[in-house]
Amino acid sequence: MERFDIRSVIDGYSQGYFLMSEGDGQPIEWYYTNERTLIPLDDRFRYPKSLQRAINQNRFEVKIDSAFEQVVEGCADRETTWISNELRSLYFNLHQAGWAHSFETWQGDKLAGGILGIAIRGVFIGESMFFKIPEGSKVAMVKLVEHLRSRGYGLFDAQLMNPHLARFGAYEIDDQSYQNLLQKALTKSCVFV
């Protein structure tokens, strides 16, 4: 895993690249997309009205990094996953070095859902999300945006669009616009935890 030492991984993400694997036994590769998906941190962020009830009822407690390995496992636990065992191992190394984080929702002592991401200065890169209890990951998304705003983050990079992200106001931008926002956000000195 020499080519994926912590410094080179953070350098790659700081330039807009991200890592994926085709699955266990397959190599981890760098990827780049010219149409980048962002989660807005301003008033363009939105969520389904039905979610407001779950938020108002305080059904979920939010925690950060209390179950990092469980969140990575939850994100990888699907029929086809790009999070190989080697990539899981790399995430654990990034977590121990203070770069990778889990943003979790809990119901009592049960992990309801979570988001796996990498925080670099004023940029949060959302790698994956999962839920075990309905609304768990959606509430995590709303609370994560609130957290990033409160910490002064400038960019929430979701990499690739999907219908789930679109429901939160996610939008795509061209590469030059993305690079401008990325470089500006990297000048900030935000602390995730």
C-alpha positions as CSV (number, residue, x, y, z in Angstrom):
1,M,0.0,0.0,0.0
2,E,3.1,2.2,-0.4
3,R,1.6,4.4,-3.1
4,F,-1.3,5.1,-0.7
5,D,0.6,6.5,2.2
6,I,-1.3,9.1,4.2
7,R,0.5,12.2,2.7
8,S,0.0,11.1,-0.9
9,V,-3.7,10.3,-0.3
10,I,-4.3,13.7,1.3
11,D,-2.4,15.4,-1.6
12,G,-4.6,13.5,-4.1
13,Y,-7.9,14.4,-2.4
14,S,-6.6,18.1,-2.1
15,Q,-6.4,18.1,-5.9
16,G,-9.9,16.7,-6.5
17,Y,-9.0,13.0,-7.0
18,F,-10.7,10.3,-5.0
19,L,-10.1,6.6,-4.4
20,M,-12.3,3.6,-5.4
21,S,-11.9,-0.1,-6.0
22,E,-13.8,-2.5,-8.2
23,G,-14.1,-4.8,-5.1
24,D,-12.0,-7.2,-3.0
25,G,-8.9,-8.4,-4.7
26,Q,-9.0,-5.5,-7.1
27,P,-6.6,-2.6,-6.9
28,I,-7.5,0.8,-5.4
29,E,-7.4,3.4,-8.2
30,W,-7.5,7.2,-8.3
31,Y,-10.6,8.6,-10.1
32,Y,-11.5,12.1,-11.2
33,T,-14.7,13.4,-12.6
34,N,-15.2,16.6,-14.7
35,E,-18.7,17.0,-13.4
36,R,-18.4,17.3,-9.6
37,T,-21.4,16.9,-7.2
38,L,-21.6,19.3,-4.3
39,I,-23.9,19.4,-1.3
40,P,-24.8,23.1,-0.7
41,L,-23.8,24.6,2.6
42,D,-26.0,27.7,2.0
43,D,-29.7,28.1,1.7
44,R,-29.8,25.9,-1.4
45,F,-29.5,22.9,0.9
46,R,-33.0,21.3,1.4
47,Y,-34.4,18.0,2.6
48,P,-37.8,16.3,2.4
49,K,-40.5,17.8,4.6
50,S,-41.2,14.3,5.9
51,L,-37.7,14.3,7.5
52,Q,-38.5,17.4,9.6
53,R,-40.7,15.3,11.9
54,A,-37.8,12.9,12.7
55,I,-35.6,15.9,13.4
56,N,-38.2,17.7,15.6
57,Q,-38.9,14.5,17.6
58,N,-35.1,14.2,18.4
59,R,-35.4,10.5,17.6
60,F,-31.7,10.3,16.8
61,E,-28.6,11.3,18.7
62,V,-25.6,12.5,16.7
63,K,-22.0,11.4,17.4
64,I,-18.7,11.8,15.7
65,D,-16.1,9.1,15.4
66,S,-17.6,6.9,18.1
67,A,-18.0,3.9,15.8
68,F,-15.8,4.6,12.8
69,E,-15.1,1.0,11.9
70,Q,-18.9,0.2,12.1
71,V,-19.7,3.1,9.8
72,V,-17.1,1.9,7.3
73,E,-18.5,-1.6,7.5
74,G,-22.0,-0.3,7.1
75,C,-21.0,1.7,4.0
76,A,-19.3,-1.4,2.5
77,D,-22.1,-3.8,3.3
78,R,-24.0,-3.9,0.0
79,E,-24.3,-6.3,-2.8
80,T,-21.6,-4.6,-4.9
81,T,-19.3,-2.3,-3.2
82,W,-16.3,-0.1,-4.2
83,I,-15.0,-0.2,-0.6
84,S,-12.6,-3.2,-0.8
85,N,-10.8,-4.6,2.3
86,E,-7.7,-2.8,1.2
87,L,-9.6,0.5,1.0
88,R,-11.2,-0.1,4.4
89,S,-7.7,-0.6,5.8
90,L,-6.7,2.7,4.2
91,Y,-9.7,4.5,5.8
92,F,-8.7,3.2,9.2
93,N,-5.2,4.6,8.7
94,L,-6.6,7.9,7.6
95,H,-8.9,7.9,10.6
96,Q,-6.0,7.2,13.0
97,A,-4.1,10.1,11.4
98,G,-7.1,12.4,12.0
99,W,-8.2,12.8,8.4
100,A,-11.2,10.4,8.0
101,H,-14.3,10.7,10.1
102,S,-17.6,9.1,10.8
103,F,-20.7,11.2,11.4
104,E,-23.2,9.0,13.1
105,T,-26.9,8.9,14.2
106,W,-27.9,6.7,17.0
107,Q,-31.1,5.4,18.6
108,G,-30.2,4.4,22.1
109,D,-27.3,2.0,21.8
110,K,-28.1,1.2,18.1
111,L,-26.1,2.8,15.3
112,A,-28.9,4.1,13.0
113,G,-26.8,5.4,10.1
114,G,-23.8,7.3,9.2
115,I,-21.6,9.2,6.8
116,L,-18.0,8.4,6.1
117,G,-15.8,11.3,4.9
118,I,-12.5,13.0,4.8
119,A,-11.9,16.5,6.2
120,I,-9.1,18.6,4.8
121,R,-8.9,22.1,6.0
122,G,-12.2,23.7,4.8
123,V,-13.3,20.8,2.6
124,F,-15.4,17.8,3.6
125,I,-15.4,14.9,1.1
126,G,-18.3,12.6,1.6
127,E,-17.2,9.1,0.6
128,S,-20.3,7.0,1.4
129,M,-23.3,6.7,3.7
130,F,-25.6,4.0,5.0
131,F,-28.5,3.4,7.3
132,K,-29.8,0.6,9.5
133,I,-32.8,2.4,10.8
134,P,-35.1,4.4,8.4
135,E,-34.2,8.1,8.2
136,G,-30.8,7.4,10.0
137,S,-28.6,8.5,7.1
138,K,-30.9,11.4,6.1
139,V,-30.9,12.9,9.6
140,A,-27.1,12.4,9.6
141,M,-26.9,14.4,6.3
142,V,-28.9,17.3,7.7
143,K,-27.0,17.4,11.0
144,L,-23.6,17.1,9.1
145,V,-24.5,20.1,7.0
146,E,-25.3,22.0,10.2
147,H,-22.0,20.9,11.7
148,L,-20.0,21.9,8.6
149,R,-21.7,25.3,8.6
150,S,-21.0,25.9,12.3
151,R,-17.3,25.0,11.8
152,G,-16.9,27.3,8.8
153,Y,-16.4,24.8,6.1
154,G,-16.4,26.1,2.5
155,L,-17.1,22.9,0.5
156,F,-19.0,19.7,0.9
157,D,-17.8,17.5,-2.0
158,A,-20.1,14.5,-2.7
159,Q,-18.1,13.5,-5.8
160,L,-20.9,11.8,-7.9
161,M,-24.6,12.6,-8.3
162,N,-27.3,10.1,-7.3
163,P,-31.1,10.6,-6.8
164,H,-30.7,10.4,-3.0
165,L,-28.2,13.4,-3.0
166,A,-30.4,15.4,-5.4
167,R,-33.2,15.4,-2.7
168,F,-30.9,17.5,-0.5
169,G,-30.2,20.1,-3.2
170,A,-27.0,18.5,-4.5
171,Y,-25.9,20.0,-7.7
172,E,-23.2,19.4,-10.4
173,I,-20.6,21.9,-11.4
174,D,-17.9,21.9,-14.1
175,D,-14.3,21.1,-13.3
176,Q,-12.9,24.7,-13.4
177,S,-15.6,26.0,-11.0
178,Y,-15.0,23.0,-8.7
179,Q,-11.2,23.6,-8.7
180,N,-11.8,27.3,-7.8
181,L,-14.1,26.4,-4.9
182,L,-11.7,23.6,-3.8
183,Q,-8.6,25.8,-3.7
184,K,-10.5,28.6,-1.8
185,A,-11.8,26.1,0.8
186,L,-8.3,24.7,1.3
187,T,-7.2,28.1,2.5
188,K,-9.5,27.8,5.5
189,S,-8.3,26.2,8.8
190,C,-11.4,24.3,9.9
191,V,-11.4,21.6,12.6
192,F,-13.9,18.8,12.1
193,V,-14.0,17.5,15.7
